């Protein structure tokens, strides 16, 4: 099991050192990738570290754009946000939000247009892996560009998205992934851009399906994806509950969601991690956003906000301990890597204001900044099957670095609103 992650030998907490790091480096050469170099980064004043993270992110941006857009001849083979061109566009939109560089917004719009063409015949409907994500991001970017004609085009295209009985209920390919795209539009374009009535019918369908498989001594709600009853954020309970909590639910529906999360807490592993599925209740190995404590922790933070009950906050904090101890994965990405796991601490910091959580997010980011490229070059860290993508590759690391600049505004991409 330990071969999945690097031992976390960083201090549980390290106070910032006000001494100027650049001045120190003039007198002392510290090899990157050593414990000393990592400790130096961890002790930097946050403002100084933020500058270094921003520089690293913007350097990576140039490489990501070249590799995913320039070298392809501006052709789109994979249009998705998860591993394809839309992920590059989403990262450029984030860069625009942080730096206000309008060139990022223009290039983002150009890539979305190519994704629009590539996705025209796709039946997938979600934000991460479907045409709904292309149209939703396109509409929002058009708004920021003050291009009302383009905005109306994408909104019209989005509203032509059709859910079918063949679509599952999960996040990556299913109904809640479509709902997240609706919520993204309403957040940026205004409430009722996508009417609550049309979203409400989808919510009702999801809850109805959950009750069919739920109960009988198990989870109150349960769902299947390809025959397995998953628990995690990508395909299972955590992702579905996460999105459902963004809606105005009846008291009975709220209770369904709450009892489902309580079932998961009650049936977690003794060490605090969570099973990948109902069928995999004895194998405590995955500490990813997609399966395991990280994604479920983000959902429990949301539950603590929505329900205001201490049990959800305590469960999220317990899950965060698992991430701290076992979450320095030998992978770089957002979905199943160090970059995504750092968001557990950012989410808890946003909710609680406890500075130790900000430090732990900073520690994971510093680990990546200090040694990710070295470890990948040695073959000791996996750079992802799509190495420049948002969810598997260095795109996710660059996104995290930008989020660290304003940590109270940080949100796990395409999951936390």
Secondary structure, DSSP 8 states (H G I E B T S, - for coil): -GGGB----S-S----B-S-HHHHHHH----TTSHHHHHHHHTB-HHHHHHHHHHHHHHHHHHHHIIIIITTTS--S---TTTSHHHHHHHHHHHHHHH--HHHHHHHHHHHHHHHHHTTT----STTTSHHHHHHHHHHHHHHTT-HHHHHHHHHHHHT----TTS-SSTTTSHHHHHHHHHHHHHHH-TTSS-HHHHHHHHHHHHHHHHHH--TTS-SS---BTTB-B-STTTSHHHHHHHHTTS---HHHHHHHHHHHHHHHHTS-TTS---SBGGGTT-----SSSSSHHHHHHHHHHHHHHH--HHHHHHHHHHHHHHHHH--BSB-SSSSSHHHHHHHHHHHHHHH--HHHHHHHHHHHHHHHHHHHHHHHTTSSB--SSTTSTTTSHHHHHHHHHHGGGGGG---TTT--
